[in-house]
Amino acid sequence: MLKRVSLVLVALTLLVIAGCSKAPEVEMQAAQAGLDAAKTAEAQDYAPDAYRTASDTLNAAMAAKQEQDSKFALFRSYGKSKEMFVRAKALADNAATQAAQEKERVKQEVTNLITQAQAAIDSAAAALKKAPKGKGNKAEIELINNDLVDVQASFTEAQNDFNAGKYKVAQAKVEAVMQKANSIINEIAMAAAKKAGK
């Protein structure tokens, strides 16, 4: 009787071990799909810390799984790696959500910057038209005009990036456009002051 009970206990123990030894393939695929979705949502650019945490957790889960894979079948226990895959999936989903929110925030910010940049370019163009033209500053005005043409080309490029959904790239370009347009306005003011002083 005792022998039979012992055999039943051993059989139950082996079943429990076998249950724990099943590789968490479903959780692993879900975590990988979650990270891929976060990458598609541009989490690397818009939520880099959250994306990195999700990626690191997935890599750690993979390492934990591989460690168990290398063990003899009866001694494998995938409980820890399964939990880590589930956590990696949740972190990846969070990274994708954060990225979408940040992308929308940057989009709004760049929309405002585009309006400001257009106003700065218009002001620079208007100031250039009013700039005194004469022998002394003709070459200077021509250089400023060329700079303004370049600024307008850069602005068009930034708008194209914005329309393509590359908000961070557009943001950097629009900020550079505003800086250059304001610099042109200052140059024209200096040229006018120089002409008036003569």
FIKOLZA-1660 file (N, C-alpha, C; in steps of 0.1 Angstrom, whole numbers, plus 5000, padded with zeros to 4 digits):
% residues 198
   i   px   py   pz ch aa at
   1 5008 4988 5000  A  M  N
   1 5000 5000 5000  A  M CA
   1 5009 5013 5000  A  M  C
   2 5019 5013 5008  A  L  N
   2 5028 5024 5009  A  L CA
   2 5035 5026 4996  A  L  C
   3 5039 5015 4990  A  K  N
   3 5046 5015 4978  A  K CA
   3 5037 5021 4967  A  K  C
   4 5024 5018 4967  A  R  N
   4 5015 5023 4957  A  R CA
   4 5013 5038 4959  A  R  C
   5 5012 5043 4971  A  V  N
   5 5011 5057 4974  A  V CA
   5 5023 5064 4970  A  V  C
   6 5035 5059 4972  A  S  N
   6 5047 5065 4968  A  S CA
   6 5048 5066 4953  A  S  C
   7 5044 5056 4946  A  L  N
   7 5044 5056 4931  A  L CA
   7 5034 5067 4926  A  L  C
   8 5023 5068 4932  A  V  N
   8 5013 5079 4928  A  V CA
   8 5019 5092 4931  A  V  C
   9 5026 5094 4942  A  L  N
   9 5032 5107 4945  A  L CA
   9 5043 5110 4935  A  L  C
  10 5051 5100 4932  A  V  N
  10 5062 5102 4922  A  V CA
  10 5056 5106 4908  A  V  C
  11 5045 5099 4905  A  A  N
  11 5038 5102 4892  A  A CA
  11 5033 5116 4892  A  A  C
  12 5026 5120 4903  A  L  N
  12 5021 5134 4904  A  L CA
  12 5032 5144 4903  A  L  C
  13 5043 5142 4910  A  T  N
  13 5054 5151 4910  A  T CA
  13 5060 5152 4896  A  T  C
  14 5061 5141 4889  A  L  N
  14 5066 5141 4875  A  L CA
  14 5056 5149 4866  A  L  C
  15 5043 5148 4868  A  L  N
  15 5033 5155 4860  A  L CA
  15 5035 5170 4863  A  L  C
  16 5036 5174 4875  A  V  N
  16 5038 5188 4879  A  V CA
  16 5051 5193 4872  A  V  C
  17 5062 5186 4873  A  I  N
  17 5074 5190 4867  A  I CA
  17 5073 5191 4852  A  I  C
  18 5066 5181 4846  A  A  N
  18 5064 5182 4832  A  A CA
  18 5056 5194 4828  A  A  C
  19 5046 5197 4836  A  G  N
  19 5038 5209 4833  A  G CA
  19 5046 5222 4834  A  G  C
  20 5055 5223 4843  A  C  N
  20 5064 5234 4844  A  C CA
  20 5075 5235 4833  A  C  C
  21 5077 5223 4828  A  S  N
  21 5088 5222 4818  A  S CA
  21 5084 5225 4804  A  S  C
  22 5071 5229 4802  A  K  N
  22 5066 5232 4788  A  K CA
  22 5071 5246 4785  A  K  C
  23 5078 5248 4774  A  A  N
  23 5084 5261 4770  A  A CA
  23 5073 5271 4767  A  A  C
  24 5074 5283 4771  A  P  N
  24 5064 5293 4770  A  P CA
  24 5064 5300 4756  A  P  C
  25 5061 5291 4746  A  E  N
  25 5062 5296 4732  A  E CA
  25 5052 5307 4729  A  E  C
  26 5040 5305 4734  A  V  N
  26 5029 5315 4731  A  V CA
  26 5032 5328 4737  A  V  C
  27 5037 5328 4750  A  E  N
  27 5041 5341 4756  A  E CA
  27 5053 5347 4749  A  E  C
  28 5062 5339 4745  A  M  N
  28 5074 5344 4738  A  M CA
  28 5070 5351 4725  A  M  C
  29 5061 5344 4717  A  Q  N
  29 5056 5350 4704  A  Q CA
  29 5048 5363 4706  A  Q  C
  30 5040 5363 4717  A  A  N
  30 5032 5375 4720  A  A CA
  30 5041 5387 4724  A  A  C
  31 5052 5384 4732  A  A  N
  31 5061 5394 4736  A  A CA
  31 5069 5400 4724  A  A  C
  32 5073 5391 4715  A  Q  N
  32 5080 5395 4703  A  Q CA
  32 5071 5404 4694  A  Q  C
  33 5058 5399 4693  A  A  N
  33 5049 5407 4685  A  A CA
  33 5046 5420 4691  A  A  C
  34 5046 5421 4704  A  G  N
  34 5044 5434 4711  A  G CA
  34 5055 5443 4709  A  G  C
  35 5068 5438 4709  A  L  N
  35 5079 5446 4706  A  L CA
  35 5080 5451 4692  A  L  C
  36 5076 5442 4683  A  D  N
  36 5075 5446 4669  A  D CA
  36 5065 5457 4666  A  D  C
  37 5054 5456 4673  A  A  N
  37 5043 5467 4673  A  A CA
  37 5048 5480 4678  A  A  C
  38 5056 5479 4689  A  A  N
  38 5062 5491 4695  A  A CA
  38 5072 5498 4685  A  A  C
  39 5079 5489 4678  A  K  N
  39 5089 5494 4669  A  K CA
  39 5082 5501 4657  A  K  C
  40 5071 5495 4653  A  T  N
  40 5062 5501 4642  A  T CA
  40 5057 5514 4646  A  T  C
  41 5053 5515 4659  A  A  N
  41 5048 5528 4665  A  A CA
  41 5059 5538 4667  A  A  C
  42 5071 5535 4663  A  E  N
  42 5083 5544 4664  A  E CA
  42 5087 5547 4679  A  E  C
  43 5085 5537 4687  A  A  N
  43 5088 5538 4702  A  A CA
  43 5103 5541 4704  A  A  C
  44 5111 5536 4695  A  Q  N
  44 5126 5539 4696  A  Q CA
  44 5129 5554 4696  A  Q  C
  45 5121 5561 4688  A  D  N
  45 5122 5576 4687  A  D CA
  45 5114 5584 4697  A  D  C
  46 5102 5579 4699  A  Y  N
  46 5093 5587 4707  A  Y CA
  46 5091 5583 4722  A  Y  C
  47 5095 5570 4725  A  A  N
  47 5095 5565 4739  A  A CA
  47 5107 5556 4740  A  A  C
  48 5119 5562 4738  A  P  N
  48 5131 5553 4738  A  P CA
  48 5134 5545 4751  A  P  C
  49 5131 5552 4763  A  D  N
  49 5134 5545 4776  A  D CA
  49 5124 5533 4777  A  D  C
  50 5112 5535 4775  A  A  N
  50 5102 5525 4776  A  A CA
  50 5104 5513 4766  A  A  C
  51 5109 5517 4754  A  Y  N
  51 5112 5507 4744  A  Y CA
  51 5124 5498 4748  A  Y  C
  52 5134 5505 4753  A  R  N
  52 5146 5499 4758  A  R CA
  52 5143 5489 4769  A  R  C
  53 5135 5493 4779  A  T  N
  53 5131 5484 4790  A  T CA
  53 5124 5472 4785  A  T  C
  54 5115 5474 4776  A  A  N
  54 5107 5462 4770  A  A CA
  54 5117 5453 4763  A  A  C
  55 5126 5459 4755  A  S  N
  55 5135 5451 4747  A  S CA
  55 5145 5443 4756  A  S  C
  56 5150 5450 4767  A  D  N
  56 5159 5443 4776  A  D CA
  56 5152 5432 4784  A  D  C
  57 5139 5434 4787  A  T  N
  57 5131 5424 4794  A  T CA
  57 5129 5412 4785  A  T  C
  58 5126 5414 4772  A  L  N
  58 5125 5403 4763  A  L CA
  58 5138 5395 4761  A  L  C
  59 5149 5403 4760  A  N  N
  59 5162 5396 4759  A  N CA
  59 5165 5387 4771  A  N  C
  60 5162 5393 4783  A  A  N
  60 5164 5385 4795  A  A CA
  60 5155 5373 4796  A  A  C
  61 5143 5374 4791  A  A  N
  61 5133 5363 4791  A  A CA
  61 5139 5352 4782  A  A  C
  62 5144 5356 4770  A  M  N
  62 5150 5347 4760  A  M CA
  62 5161 5339 4767  A  M  C
  63 5170 5347 4774  A  A  N
  63 5181 5341 4780  A  A CA
  63 5177 5331 4791  A  A  C
  64 5167 5334 4798  A  A  N
  64 5162 5325 4809  A  A CA
  64 5156 5313 4802  A  A  C
  65 5149 5314 4791  A  K  N
  65 5143 5303 4784  A  K CA
  65 5154 5294 4779  A  K  C
  66 5164 5300 4772  A  Q  N
  66 5175 5292 4767  A  Q CA
  66 5183 5284 4777  A  Q  C
  67 5184 5291 4789  A  E  N
  67 5191 5284 4800  A  E CA
  67 5183 5271 4804  A  E  C
  68 5170 5272 4804  A  Q  N
  68 5161 5260 4808  A  Q CA
  68 5162 5250 4796  A  Q  C
  69 5162 5255 4784  A  D  N
  69 5163 5246 4772  A  D CA
  69 5175 5237 4773  A  D  C
  70 5186 5242 4778  A  S  N
  70 5198 5234 4779  A  S CA
  70 5198 5224 4789  A  S  C
  71 5188 5224 4798  A  K  N
  71 5187 5214 4809  A  K CA
  71 5180 5201 4805  A  K  C
  72 5182 5191 4812  A  F  N
  72 5176 5178 4810  A  F CA
  72 5161 5181 4812  A  F  C
  73 5152 5175 4803  A  A  N
  73 5138 5177 4803  A  A CA
  73 5131 5177 4816  A  A  C
  74 5134 5167 4825  A  L  N
  74 5128 5166 4838  A  L CA
  74 5131 5178 4847  A  L  C
  75 5142 5184 4845  A  F  N
  75 5147 5195 4854  A  F CA
  75 5144 5209 4849  A  F  C
  76 5137 5210 4837  A  R  N
  76 5134 5223 4832  A  R CA
  76 5122 5229 4839  A  R  C
  77 5123 5242 4841  A  S  N
  77 5112 5250 4847  A  S CA
  77 5112 5264 4841  A  S  C
  78 5101 5266 4833  A  Y  N
  78 5100 5278 4825  A  Y CA
  78 5092 5289 4832  A  Y  C
  79 5088 5287 4845  A  G  N
  79 5080 5296 4852  A  G CA
  79 5085 5310 4851  A  G  C
  80 5098 5312 4854  A  K  N
  80 5104 5325 4855  A  K CA
  80 5104 5332 4841  A  K  C
  81 5108 5324 4831  A  S  N
  81 5109 5330 4817  A  S CA
  81 5095 5333 4812  A  S  C
  82 5085 5325 4816  A  K  N
  82 5071 5328 4812  A  K CA
  82 5067 5341 4818  A  K  C
  83 5069 5343 4830  A  E  N
  83 5066 5356 4837  A  E CA
  83 5073 5368 4830  A  E  C
  84 5085 5366 4827  A  M  N
  84 5093 5377 4820  A  M CA
  84 5088 5380 4806  A  M  C
  85 5083 5369 4799  A  F  N
  85 5077 5372 4786  A  F CA
  85 5064 5380 4787  A  F  C
  86 5056 5376 4797  A  V  N
  86 5044 5383 4799  A  V CA
  86 5047 5398 4803  A  V  C
  87 5057 5400 4811  A  R  N
  87 5061 5413 4815  A  R CA
  87 5066 5421 4803  A  R  C
  88 5074 5415 4795  A  A  N
  88 5080 5421 4783  A  A CA
  88 5069 5426 4773  A  A  C
  89 5058 5417 4772  A  K  N
  89 5047 5421 4763  A  K CA
  89 5040 5433 4769  A  K  C
  90 5037 5434 4782  A  A  N
  90 5031 5445 4788  A  A CA
  90 5039 5458 4787  A  A  C
  91 5052 5456 4788  A  L  N
  91 5061 5468 4787  A  L CA
  91 5062 5473 4772  A  L  C
  92 5061 5463 4763  A  A  N
  92 5061 5467 4749  A  A CA
  92 5048 5474 4745  A  A  C
  93 5037 5470 4750  A  D  N
  93 5024 5476 4748  A  D CA
  93 5024 5490 4754  A  D  C
  94 5030 5492 4766  A  N  N
  94 5031 5505 4772  A  N CA
  94 5040 5514 4764  A  N  C
  95 5051 5509 4758  A  A  N
  95 5060 5517 4750  A  A CA
  95 5053 5522 4737  A  A  C
  96 5045 5513 4731  A  A  N
  96 5037 5517 4719  A  A CA
  96 5027 5528 4723  A  A  C
  97 5021 5527 4734  A  T  N
  97 5011 5537 4738  A  T CA
  97 5018 5550 4741  A  T  C
  98 5029 5550 4748  A  Q  N
  98 5037 5562 4751  A  Q CA
  98 5042 5569 4738  A  Q  C
  99 5046 5560 4729  A  A  N
  99 5051 5566 4716  A  A CA
  99 5040 5573 4708  A  A  C
 100 5028 5567 4708  A  A  N
 100 5017 5573 4701  A  A CA
 100 5014 5587 4707  A  A  C
 101 5014 5587 4721  A  Q  N
 101 5011 5600 4728  A  Q CA
 101 5021 5611 4725  A  Q  C
 102 5034 5606 4726  A  E  N
 102 5045 5616 4724  A  E CA
 102 5045 5621 4709  A  E  C
 103 5043 5612 4700  A  K  N
 103 5042 5615 4686  A  K CA
 103 5032 5626 4683  A  K  C
 104 5020 5624 4689  A  E  N
 104 5009 5634 4688  A  E CA
 104 5013 5647 4694  A  E  C
 105 5020 5647 4706  A  R  N
 105 5025 5659 4712  A  R CA
 105 5035 5667 4703  A  R  C
 106 5044 5659 4697  A  V  N
 106 5054 5665 4689  A  V CA
 106 5048 5671 4676  A  V  C
 107 5038 5663 4671  A  K  N
 107 5031 5668 4659  A  K CA
 107 5024 5682 4661  A  K  C
 108 5018 5683 4673  A  Q  N
 108 5011 5696 4676  A  Q CA
 108 5022 5707 4678  A  Q  C
 109 5033 5704 4684  A  E  N
 109 5044 5713 4686  A  E CA
 109 5049 5718 4673  A  E  C
 110 5052 5708 4664  A  V  N
 110 5057 5712 4651  A  V CA
 110 5047 5720 4642  A  V  C
 111 5034 5716 4644  A  T  N
 111 5024 5724 4637  A  T CA
 111 5025 5739 4641  A  T  C
 112 5027 5742 4654  A  N  N
 112 5028 5755 4658  A  N CA
 112 5041 5762 4653  A  N  C
 113 5052 5754 4653  A  L  N
 113 5065 5759 4648  A  L CA
 113 5064 5762 4634  A  L  C
 114 5057 5754 4626  A  I  N
 114 5056 5757 4611  A  I CA
 114 5049 5770 4609  A  I  C
 115 5039 5773 4617  A  T  N
 115 5032 5786 4616  A  T CA
 115 5041 5797 4619  A  T  C
 116 5049 5796 4630  A  Q  N
 116 5059 5806 4634  A  Q CA
 116 5070 5808 4624  A  Q  C
 117 5074 5796 4618  A  A  N
 117 5085 5797 4608  A  A CA
 117 5080 5804 4596  A  A  C
 118 5068 5801 4591  A  Q  N
 118 5062 5808 4580  A  Q CA
 118 5061 5823 4582  A  Q  C
 119 5057 5827 4594  A  A  N
 119 5057 5841 4598  A  A CA
 119 5070 5848 4597  A  A  C
 120 5081 5840 4602  A  A  N
 120 5094 5846 4602  A  A CA
 120 5100 5847 4588  A  A  C
 121 5096 5837 4579  A  I  N
 121 5101 5838 4565  A  I CA
 121 5094 5850 4558  A  I  C
 122 5081 5851 4561  A  D  N
 122 5073 5863 4555  A  D CA
 122 5079 5876 4560  A  D  C
 123 5082 5877 4572  A  S  N
 123 5088 5889 4578  A  S CA
 123 5102 5892 4571  A  S  C
 124 5110 5882 4569  A  A  N
 124 5123 5883 4563  A  A CA
 124 5121 5888 4549  A  A  C
 125 5112 5882 4541  A  A  N
 125 5109 5886 4527  A  A CA
 125 5105 5900 4526  A  A  C
 126 5096 5904 4536  A  A  N
 126 5091 5918 4536  A  A CA
 126 5102 5928 4539  A  A  C
 127 5110 5924 4549  A  A  N
 127 5122 5933 4552  A  A CA
 127 5131 5934 4541  A  A  C
 128 5133 5923 4534  A  L  N
 128 5143 5923 4522  A  L CA
 128 5138 5933 4511  A  L  C
 129 5124 5933 4509  A  K  N
 129 5118 5941 4499  A  K CA
 129 5120 5956 4502  A  K  C
 130 5120 5959 4516  A  K  N
 130 5121 5973 4520  A  K CA
 130 5136 5977 4522  A  K  C
 131 5145 5967 4521  A  A  N
 131 5159 5971 4524  A  A CA
 131 5164 5981 4513  A  A  C
 132 5172 5991 4518  A  P  N
 132 5177 6001 4509  A  P CA
 132 5187 5994 4499  A  P  C
 133 5185 5996 4486  A  K  N
 133 5194 5990 4476  A  K CA
 133 5202 6002 4471  A  K  C
 134 5215 5999 4470  A  G  N
 134 5224 6009 4465  A  G CA
 134 5238 6003 4462  A  G  C
 135 5247 6010 4457  A  K  N
 135 5260 6005 4454  A  K CA
 135 5267 5999 4465  A  K  C
 136 5266 6005 4477  A  G  N
 136 5274 6001 4489  A  G CA
 136 5269 5987 4494  A  G  C
 137 5257 5984 4493  A  N  N
 137 5252 5971 4499  A  N CA
 137 5245 5962 4489  A  N  C
 138 5247 5964 4476  A  K  N
 138 5241 5956 4466  A  K CA
 138 5245 5941 4468  A  K  C
 139 5258 5939 4469  A  A  N
 139 5263 5925 4470  A  A CA
 139 5258 5918 4483  A  A  C
 140 5257 5926 4494  A  E  N
 140 5253 5922 4507  A  E CA
 140 5238 5917 4506  A  E  C
 141 5230 5926 4500  A  I  N
 141 5216 5923 4498  A  I CA
 141 5214 5910 4489  A  I  C
 142 5222 5909 4479  A  E  N
 142 5221 5897 4470  A  E CA
 142 5224 5884 4478  A  E  C
 143 5234 5885 4487  A  L  N
 143 5237 5873 4496  A  L CA
 143 5226 5870 4505  A  L  C
 144 5220 5880 4511  A  I  N
 144 5209 5878 4520  A  I CA
 144 5197 5872 4512  A  I  C
 145 5195 5877 4500  A  N  N
 145 5184 5871 4492  A  N CA
 145 5186 5856 4489  A  N  C
 146 5199 5853 4486  A  N  N
 146 5202 5838 4484  A  N CA
 146 5200 5830 4497  A  N  C
 147 5203 5836 4508  A  D  N
 147 5201 5829 4521  A  D CA
 147 5186 5827 4523  A  D  C
 148 5178 5837 4519  A  L  N
 148 5163 5836 4520  A  L CA
 148 5158 5825 4511  A  L  C
 149 5163 5824 4499  A  V  N
 149 5159 5813 4490  A  V CA
 149 5162 5799 4496  A  V  C
 150 5174 5798 4502  A  D  N
 150 5178 5786 4509  A  D CA
 150 5169 5782 4520  A  D  C
 151 5165 5792 4528  A  V  N
 151 5156 5790 4539  A  V CA
 151 5143 5785 4535  A  V  C
 152 5138 5791 4524  A  Q  N
 152 5125 5787 4519  A  Q CA
 152 5125 5773 4514  A  Q  C
 153 5136 5769 4508  A  A  N
 153 5138 5755 4503  A  A CA
 153 5139 5745 4515  A  A  C
 154 5146 5749 4526  A  S  N
 154 5146 5741 4538  A  S CA
 154 5133 5740 4544  A  S  C
 155 5125 5751 4544  A  F  N
 155 5112 5751 4550  A  F CA
 155 5103 5741 4542  A  F  C
 156 5104 5741 4529  A  T  N
 156 5096 5732 4521  A  T CA
 156 5099 5717 4524  A  T  C
 157 5112 5715 4526  A  E  N
 157 5117 5702 4530  A  E CA
 157 5112 5697 4543  A  E  C
 158 5112 5706 4553  A  A  N
 158 5106 5704 4566  A  A CA
 158 5091 5700 4565  A  A  C
 159 5084 5708 4557  A  Q  N
 159 5070 5706 4555  A  Q CA
 159 5067 5692 4549  A  Q  C
 160 5076 5688 4540  A  N  N
 160 5074 5675 4534  A  N CA
 160 5077 5664 4544  A  N  C
 161 5087 5665 4552  A  D  N
 161 5089 5656 4563  A  D CA
 161 5077 5655 4573  A  D  C
 162 5072 5667 4576  A  F  N
 162 5060 5667 4585  A  F CA
 162 5048 5659 4579  A  F  C
 163 5046 5662 4566  A  N  N
 163 5035 5655 4559  A  N CA
 163 5037 5640 4558  A  N  C
 164 5050 5636 4558  A  A  N
 164 5053 5622 4557  A  A CA
 164 5053 5615 4571  A  A  C
 165 5049 5623 4581  A  G  N
 165 5048 5618 4595  A  G CA
 165 5062 5617 4602  A  G  C
 166 5072 5624 4597  A  K  N
 166 5085 5624 4603  A  K CA
 166 5086 5636 4612  A  K  C
 167 5079 5636 4623  A  Y  N
 167 5077 5649 4631  A  Y CA
 167 5090 5653 4637  A  Y  C
 168 5098 5644 4642  A  K  N
 168 5111 5648 4649  A  K CA
 168 5120 5654 4639  A  K  C
 169 5121 5648 4628  A  V  N
 169 5130 5653 4617  A  V CA
 169 5125 5667 4613  A  V  C
 170 5112 5668 4611  A  A  N
 170 5106 5681 4607  A  A CA
 170 5109 5692 4618  A  A  C
 171 5108 5688 4631  A  Q  N
 171 5110 5697 4642  A  Q CA
 171 5124 5703 4641  A  Q  C
 172 5134 5695 4639  A  A  N
 172 5148 5700 4639  A  A CA
 172 5149 5710 4627  A  A  C
 173 5144 5706 4616  A  K  N
 173 5145 5715 4604  A  K CA
 173 5138 5728 4605  A  K  C
 174 5126 5727 4611  A  V  N
 174 5118 5740 4613  A  V CA
 174 5125 5749 4623  A  V  C
 175 5130 5744 4633  A  E  N
 175 5137 5752 4643  A  E CA
 175 5149 5759 4636  A  E  C
 176 5156 5751 4628  A  A  N
 176 5168 5757 4621  A  A CA
 176 5163 5768 4611  A  A  C
 177 5152 5766 4604  A  V  N
 177 5146 5776 4595  A  V CA
 177 5143 5789 4603  A  V  C
 178 5136 5787 4614  A  M  N
 178 5133 5799 4622  A  M CA
 178 5145 5807 4626  A  M  C
 179 5155 5800 4631  A  Q  N
 179 5167 5806 4635  A  Q CA
 179 5174 5814 4623  A  Q  C
 180 5174 5808 4612  A  K  N
 180 5180 5814 4600  A  K CA
 180 5172 5826 4595  A  K  C
 181 5159 5824 4595  A  A  N
 181 5150 5835 4591  A  A CA
 181 5151 5848 4600  A  A  C
 182 5152 5845 4613  A  N  N
 182 5154 5856 4623  A  N CA
 182 5168 5863 4621  A  N  C
 183 5178 5854 4617  A  S  N
 183 5191 5859 4615  A  S CA
 183 5191 5868 4602  A  S  C
 184 5184 5864 4592  A  I  N
 184 5182 5872 4580  A  I CA
 184 5176 5886 4583  A  I  C
 185 5166 5886 4591  A  I  N
 185 5159 5898 4595  A  I CA
 185 5169 5908 4602  A  I  C
 186 5177 5902 4611  A  N  N
 186 5188 5910 4618  A  N CA
 186 5198 5915 4608  A  N  C
 187 5202 5907 4598  A  E  N
 187 5212 5911 4588  A  E CA
 187 5206 5923 4580  A  E  C
 188 5194 5922 4576  A  I  N
 188 5187 5933 4568  A  I CA
 188 5187 5946 4577  A  I  C
 189 5183 5944 4589  A  A  N
 189 5183 5956 4598  A  A CA
 189 5197 5963 4599  A  A  C
 190 5207 5954 4600  A  M  N
 190 5221 5959 4601  A  M CA
 190 5225 5966 4588  A  M  C
 191 5221 5960 4577  A  A  N
 191 5224 5966 4564  A  A CA
 191 5217 5980 4562  A  A  C
 192 5205 5980 4567  A  A  N
 192 5197 5993 4566  A  A CA
 192 5203 6004 4575  A  A  C
 193 5208 6000 4587  A  A  N
 193 5214 6009 4596  A  A CA
 193 5227 6014 4591  A  A  C
 194 5234 6005 4585  A  K  N
 194 5247 6008 4579  A  K CA
 194 5245 6019 4567  A  K  C
 195 5235 6016 4559  A  K  N
 195 5232 6025 4548  A  K CA
 195 5227 6039 4553  A  K  C
 196 5219 6039 4564  A  A  N
 196 5214 6051 4569  A  A CA
 196 5226 6059 4576  A  A  C
 197 5236 6052 4581  A  G  N
 197 5247 6059 4587  A  G CA
 197 5256 6065 4577  A  G  C
 198 5256 6061 4565  A  K  N
 198 5265 6067 4555  A  K CA
 198 5261 6081 4550  A  K  C
% end
